[in-house]
Amino acid sequence: MAGILEQVDKRTNLVGENRLEILMFRLNGRQTFGINVFKVQEVLTCPRLTNIPQSHPAMRGIATIRNKTIPVIDLAASIGLRPLENKPENLIIITEYNGTVQAFLVEAVDRIVNMNWQGIKSPPKGIGRNNYMTAVTEVDDKLVEIIDVEKILSEIISVDVYLENAEQLIGKDGNTLKFLIADDSMVARNQVQRTAEQLGVECVVATTGKEALDVLKSMADEGVEVAKEFNLVISDIEMPVMDGYTLTSEIRDDARLKDLNVMLHSSLSGGFNESMTLKVKADKFIPKFQAEQLAAEIKALLIEKGEI
């Protein structure tokens, strides 16, 4: 256990190389689940919890950790499994998503594995919209389900994507703006799309960086001036197969695509993402997810680039 705790804060340097590390854990069965280490702050034995009256059924309570009050969510209950029993050996994984800190209650933590995003696959088609997987992979011939934490949080802690005074954005030639949106989380993808559509923008969506790149290159192969077809590419950073940094690098390295405007966003904020954005020559980084901020940053970038 000590070894895992020591590793958690040493692994973020893999981001930007199309690599990640996964913290593997179990809930109340033999199935192994995973979470991106880049989102993890620490792993602790579950402390004493204080109940929150009339809270979501998956909310186990709040804990005071290092003088901070942190909500603790039963990860098993939140994805439709049997709630975890109260055991002294239960652990909490403290994470940062979308600018908030929360802890997930789990039964046991296994280990950290180093992966290439190419080895992380999108969930199988046909499993339905109600699943809580954002990706799957195999470790030692065993299936590991990567959990869509953003979907869980959207159900427990509502995220408002309504723009109170949505200003319609019109292209400089009076044309409708068109964005390409790439995000592996269905919830996050829909949040970005709904925000953009309130601005009068037409959207094309992709579930991975590779899928987005295939769309762009296919259009370029057909002779389309892609930078005129899409006014902006908005991409998540952490995605299966190809992350947002690699997607941006591929765009900049292709003479047919290099003039595209690219905005990266992530559920993990911080200076590291800012510096990586500069390194891969993306135009902007913003943390997820505040609709008003996203709308304001989109408008500012499009004005700067002469798109509106």
Phi and psi in degrees as a GROMACS rama.xvg file:
@    title "Ramachandran Plot"
@    xaxis  label "Phi"
@    yaxis  label "Psi"
@TYPE xy
-61.0105  -38.2067  ALA-2
-61.5032  -40.9137  GLY-3
-64.326  -44.4092  ILE-4
-61.6468  -37.5305  LEU-5
-69.828  -26.7266  GLU-6
-81.5976  -27.2023  GLN-7
-54.9575  -41.4916  VAL-8
-93.496  12.6345  ASP-9
-113.275  7.31354  LYS-10
-112.446  0.516635  ARG-11
-73.236  -12.2359  THR-12
-72.007  -7.31424  ASN-13
-78.1851  -22.0055  LEU-14
-64.5042  137.812  VAL-15
101.56  -10.1698  GLY-16
-111.163  21.4895  GLU-17
56.6951  33.2818  ASN-18
-127.517  160.018  ARG-19
-152.813  170.828  LEU-20
-127.386  141.038  GLU-21
-111.619  131.125  ILE-22
-87.5216  114.95  LEU-23
-92.6521  140.712  MET-24
-152.424  167.162  PHE-25
-121.561  154.301  ARG-26
-104.524  -96.8104  LEU-27
-125.974  37.4185  ASN-28
-162.214  -164.573  GLY-29
-87.922  -14.8854  ARG-30
-62.4542  137.347  GLN-31
-100.057  136.696  THR-32
-118.601  165.966  PHE-33
-142.382  157.845  GLY-34
-143.538  144.477  ILE-35
-65.1789  124.581  ASN-36
-59.1151  -27.5979  VAL-37
-62.05  -19.1907  PHE-38
-94.4429  -6.13668  LYS-39
-96.2617  131.001  VAL-40
-91.9558  -46.2928  GLN-41
-166.668  167.268  GLU-42
-123.54  129.304  VAL-43
-135.437  156.961  LEU-44
-64.1321  138.42  THR-45
-61.2497  123.292  CYS-46
-81.6798  -177.759  PRO-47
-65.5816  134.112  ARG-48
-110.404  147.833  LEU-49
-107.462  125.916  THR-50
-66.2421  150.144  ASN-51
-114.442  110.472  ILE-52
-59.5551  141.42  PRO-53
59.0576  30.092  GLN-54
-90.6991  173.201  SER-55
-58.0764  143.424  HIS-56
-56.0032  -28.389  PRO-57
-83.3315  -7.94482  ALA-58
-82.6082  113.248  MET-59
-84.4274  -17.2251  ARG-60
144.809  -165.285  GLY-61
-123.758  151.262  ILE-62
-128.459  146.619  ALA-63
-99.3814  114.388  THR-64
-129.371  119.829  ILE-65
52.1031  45.8843  ARG-66
66.0851  18.9474  ASN-67
-119.608  141.196  LYS-68
-91.4768  120.256  THR-69
-124.665  127.543  ILE-70
-70.1151  142.273  PRO-71
-115.963  122.067  VAL-72
-111.366  130.291  ILE-73
-73.4336  106.603  ASP-74
-67.1266  -33.4736  LEU-75
-64.5878  -49.3286  ALA-76
-62.8728  -33.3996  ALA-77
-71.3085  -19.8275  SER-78
-109.329  16.2915  ILE-79
89.5248  11.0562  GLY-80
-93.4659  172.714  LEU-81
-62.8534  131.245  ARG-82
-56.166  148.903  PRO-83
-69.8677  141.709  LEU-84
-73.5089  155.08  GLU-85
-77.2644  105.155  ASN-86
-126.101  141.221  LYS-87
-63.0337  -21.9695  PRO-88
-89.2507  -1.31888  GLU-89
-58.8927  149.335  ASN-90
-118.582  161.085  LEU-91
-122.638  138.415  ILE-92
-104.381  113.535  ILE-93
-89.1064  125.675  ILE-94
-130.371  160.428  THR-95
-118.366  122.313  GLU-96
-135.638  134.097  TYR-97
52.4117  37.3993  ASN-98
79.3665  5.0278  GLY-99
-119.898  153.347  THR-100
-111.391  130.791  VAL-101
-147.483  160.592  GLN-102
-116.848  143.029  ALA-103
-111.895  126.198  PHE-104
-78.9878  127.486  LEU-105
-133.958  164.044  VAL-106
-81.8139  -42.0037  GLU-107
-156.946  147.958  ALA-108
-105.483  133.219  VAL-109
-90.2628  -79.3573  ASP-110
-164.053  176.42  ARG-111
-105.988  132.843  ILE-112
-121.321  141.481  VAL-113
-88.5439  125.545  ASN-114
-130.186  157.725  MET-115
-98.797  140.114  ASN-116
-57.8546  -24.2208  TRP-117
-65.7743  -22.8337  GLN-118
-87.4462  -1.97125  GLY-119
-99.9901  123.079  ILE-120
-110.833  153.776  LYS-121
-66.4852  154.114  SER-122
-59.1098  150.444  PRO-123
-57.8666  141.627  PRO-124
-68.4261  146.202  LYS-125
95.7009  -0.539149  GLY-126
-85.1317  -4.80997  ILE-127
92.0234  166.11  GLY-128
-83.826  -10.6754  ARG-129
-93.2943  6.58231  ASN-130
-79.9202  164.047  ASN-131
-115.645  26.9478  TYR-132
-98.842  134.672  MET-133
-101.226  -17.9527  THR-134
-168.117  167.147  ALA-135
-137.399  156.167  VAL-136
-152.872  176.656  THR-137
-122.999  135.45  GLU-138
-131.752  121.833  VAL-139
54.0677  43.19  ASP-140
64.7184  18.0245  ASP-141
-116.749  140.001  LYS-142
-71.5517  132.059  LEU-143
-118.507  123.776  VAL-144
-94.3475  121.371  GLU-145
-88.5968  121.979  ILE-146
-83.1024  139.481  ILE-147
-82.9581  85.351  ASP-148
-64.4609  -34.9498  VAL-149
-63.0526  -34.1137  GLU-150
-67.1874  -43.4129  LYS-151
-59.5359  -48.0841  ILE-152
-65.375  -34.1163  LEU-153
-65.9481  -27.9683  SER-154
-83.3442  -29.1865  GLU-155
-94.6681  -39.6709  ILE-156
-122.03  101.051  ILE-157
-62.2286  141.872  SER-158
-113.559  122.078  VAL-159
-88.0158  120.942  ASP-160
-110.836  16.8238  VAL-161
-85.7927  127.935  TYR-162
-93.8357  121.214  LEU-163
-63.1181  -43.57  GLU-164
-129.068  74.6707  ASN-165
-70.9864  116.93  ALA-166
-88.1073  123.6  GLU-167
-71.7628  126.559  GLN-168
-97.1613  128.136  LEU-169
-119.201  137.33  ILE-170
-60.9874  159.663  GLY-171
-61.3336  -23.7447  LYS-172
-99.8029  15.3761  ASP-173
82.0485  8.05205  GLY-174
-87.4434  159.66  ASN-175
-73.1965  132.891  THR-176
-73.2484  151.531  LEU-177
-135.323  128.044  LYS-178
-116.886  150.043  PHE-179
-107.42  123.135  LEU-180
-114.695  126.269  ILE-181
-121.748  122.565  ALA-182
-162.914  133.501  ASP-183
-78.4108  -22.2599  ASP-184
-84.7786  121.304  SER-185
-59.2218  -40.0683  MET-186
-65.4655  -49.4113  VAL-187
-62.9416  -40.2396  ALA-188
-61.3575  -43.655  ARG-189
-67.0435  -35.5037  ASN-190
-63.6348  -44.8943  GLN-191
-65.6396  -44.1164  VAL-192
-62.7839  -44.5608  GLN-193
-64.5918  -36.5693  ARG-194
-65.3845  -46.6378  THR-195
-63.8369  -40.5063  ALA-196
-66.871  -28.819  GLU-197
-66.981  -20.3322  GLN-198
-89.7214  3.8376  LEU-199
84.5367  19.9027  GLY-200
-94.9223  139.023  VAL-201
-85.2165  137.447  GLU-202
-124.155  140.063  CYS-203
-115.698  135.207  VAL-204
-118.17  150.802  VAL-205
-137.782  151.793  ALA-206
-98.1679  -10.3723  THR-207
-144.359  164.267  THR-208
-62.9734  -37.235  GLY-209
-64.2519  -42.09  LYS-210
-62.8913  -41.8608  GLU-211
-63.8131  -43.4924  ALA-212
-64.1351  -38.4511  LEU-213
-62.1814  -40.08  ASP-214
-60.2265  -47.7125  VAL-215
-65.6662  -45.4054  LEU-216
-69.148  -34.528  LYS-217
-63.2702  -41.2826  SER-218
-65.1853  -42.1382  MET-219
-63.8472  -38.3673  ALA-220
-62.1362  -27.882  ASP-221
-87.3989  3.57569  GLU-222
89.122  8.25946  GLY-223
-74.9632  137.088  VAL-224
-79.7535  94.458  GLU-225
-62.4792  -37.8836  VAL-226
-65.8552  -19.0629  ALA-227
-91.9314  -23.1548  LYS-228
-76.2536  -42.0948  GLU-229
-114.026  124.718  PHE-230
-77.6271  -23.042  ASN-231
-160.632  140.183  LEU-232
-107.258  123.288  VAL-233
-112.429  116.341  ILE-234
-126.842  136.624  SER-235
-63.6685  160.916  ASP-236
-92.7532  -50.089  ILE-237
-91.8109  107.304  GLU-238
-142.714  151.923  MET-239
-61.5994  155.501  PRO-240
70.901  -55.6139  VAL-241
-146.03  123.065  MET-242
-81.0696  171.897  ASP-243
-66.0271  -32.3445  GLY-244
-65.1065  -44.6238  TYR-245
-66.043  -40.5455  THR-246
-56.1926  -46.7054  LEU-247
-63.0435  -43.4281  THR-248
-60.8604  -40.7026  SER-249
-64.0388  -38.779  GLU-250
-64.5191  -46.6151  ILE-251
-68.0407  -25.65  ARG-252
-86.3997  -6.02683  ASP-253
-104.395  115.787  ASP-254
-57.2079  -26.1895  ALA-255
-80.3435  -17.3634  ARG-256
-117.028  -12.8611  LEU-257
-60.4025  -20.946  LYS-258
-88.7294  1.89577  ASP-259
-63.872  143.417  LEU-260
-83.4695  129.543  ASN-261
-126.656  125.478  VAL-262
-116.377  125.025  MET-263
-102.127  145.879  LEU-264
-143.108  157.536  HIS-265
-151.492  151.313  SER-266
-74.9764  -7.99453  SER-267
-111.345  116.521  LEU-268
-87.2544  174.718  SER-269
136.548  164.008  GLY-270
-65.9457  -26.3446  GLY-271
-60.6458  -46.0494  PHE-272
-63.6682  -36.0835  ASN-273
-60.9293  -45.4616  GLU-274
-69.8574  -37.0372  SER-275
-67.9654  -33.15  MET-276
-59.8675  -42.5155  THR-277
-66.9142  -39.5619  LEU-278
-62.7605  -41.717  LYS-279
-91.0499  -0.32209  VAL-280
68.8906  34.3985  LYS-281
-73.3747  159.076  ALA-282
-84.9756  -24.5785  ASP-283
-162.018  145.109  LYS-284
-120.043  135.859  PHE-285
-136.616  143.322  ILE-286
-76.595  151.293  PRO-287
-78.8682  162.486  LYS-288
-136.06  110.495  PHE-289
-126.285  116.294  GLN-290
-59.9836  -41.9955  ALA-291
-64.3031  -40.9658  GLU-292
-66.7328  -42.3058  GLN-293
-60.0711  -45.769  LEU-294
-61.5221  -42.8389  ALA-295
-65.4385  -40.1894  ALA-296
-69.3954  -37.267  GLU-297
-60.8136  -48.8841  ILE-298
-60.9949  -45.8241  LYS-299
-61.6299  -42.5596  ALA-300
-67.4831  -41.1575  LEU-301
-68.0579  -34.4316  LEU-302
-66.0038  -45.4426  ILE-303
-58.9365  -37.4898  GLU-304
-88.2294  0.65145  LYS-305
72.5246  23.8886  GLY-306
-84.3515  -23.3919  GLU-307
